[in-house]
Amino acid sequence: MTIDFFEQLKANTARHPEHLAFQILGYKGRESYTYTQVIDEVSRIGSYLQQLGLGPGDTVGILMENHPRWGIAFLAAQSVGARIVPFDILHLSETLASLIQHSECKFLISSAEVLPKLEEIQGQLPERLP
């Protein structure tokens, strides 16, 4: 059985728009996201992915720390029908570059916290990812 998390998100948003969808307590304090906030962000990122020409069958990688933004990135990629490849930020840059190349990623979603590592990885790829 295949679970379409984006469809589940839409259904939950329709039933409980202001209920809590994600929450994290981190060094910056508590961050909370309602279903409406999540679906709005997922739609915004999904639209951007479509503007880049990404769609069903394309591979989108996610390279970021464990945070609600990871889930939002996953849902956005799923919303356009992309295949999703999660990458572990704890891998060495060389390993990540090899995995990214092998998975044939057309786009990589990352976070500001990972940008220094991403620059190292980009330098090891035959072509820079957008």
N, C-alpha and C positions, 0 to 999 in steps of 0.2 A: 504494500500500500504506500503510495506517495503522498506526502503531506505538503500542501502548498501553504507555507507560512504567511505569505503575503495575503492570500485569500482569508486565512484565519484572522490576520490583523484587521482587514477591512470589516469582517463580521463583528469582531470585538469592538472596533471603533463605533460601528453603527449602534451596538447595544449599550456600550459604556464609554462614551466619548471623553469624559473627564476623569475616568478611573485611572489609576496608576498603572502604567505599562512596564516601565523600567525605573530602577532606582539604584544609585550607588552612593556609598559613603566613602569618600576618598580624602586625600590630603587637602583638596580644595573645599571640603565640606560635602554636604548632601546635594546630589543632583537627582532630580526627579523628572520624569517624562510621562505625560498623559498619553492615552491612545491617540488623541487628536494631534498632539505635538509630534508623535512618532510618525503617523501617517503623512502629515504635512512634510516632514523632513525626508521621508522615504520617497514621496512623490517628487520633491524637488531634485533629489539626487538621481532618481530614475529618469526624470526628464532630461537631465544633463547627460546621462549615459546614452539615451536615445539620440540626443543632438550630436553626440560623437559618432553615431552610427552603430552603436552596440545593440545587439538584440539576441533573439533565440540562437543558442548554439555557440555564441562567443564566450570566451573565458575571461572572467573578471577575478583578479586576486584581491585578497584582503590581508593587509599587513598592518596590524595595529594591536595595541595592548587590550587586555580584557576590560571592556567598558561598554556601556549601552550603545555608544557610537558604532561598535563592531556589529551589534545586532541590527542597527539601522542600515549600515552598509550592506549587510547580508540581504536584508529585505528589499533594499533598492535594487540590487543586482538581480534578485529573484523576480522582481516586478517586471523586468524587461526580458525575462526568459533566459538570462545568461547562466552559464555554468559557473559555479563559485569554487574557488580554490583558496582555503585559508592557509596562511603561512605563519609559522611560529617566529615571533620577533627575537627569540632567544638563539636562533640558529646564527651561525657565522654568515657574514655578508657573502662569502664565496658560495656557501651552500644555498643560500636564498637565491642568488643569481642563477645558479644551475637549476634549481627547482622552478623558478619563474620561467626560464627559457624552456625547460622541458614541458611545462604545462601549457605553453603557447598562450600565455596571458596577452590579451589585447589592451588591458587597462588594469591598473593597480590602485586600489583605494587604500590610503594610508592616513596617519594622523601626524600632527605637528611634532609629537614626541618621538616619532620614528624617522623624521626627515634626515637627520645626519646619517643614519644607517642606509636610508633610501638612496642618498647621494652616492655612497660607496657602491651599492648594488647597481645603480644605473651605469656607473663607470665600467662595470664588468659585463654588461649586456651588449650584444651586437647592435641593437637599436634601443634608444631611450623610449621608455613607456610614457604615454601622456599622463 
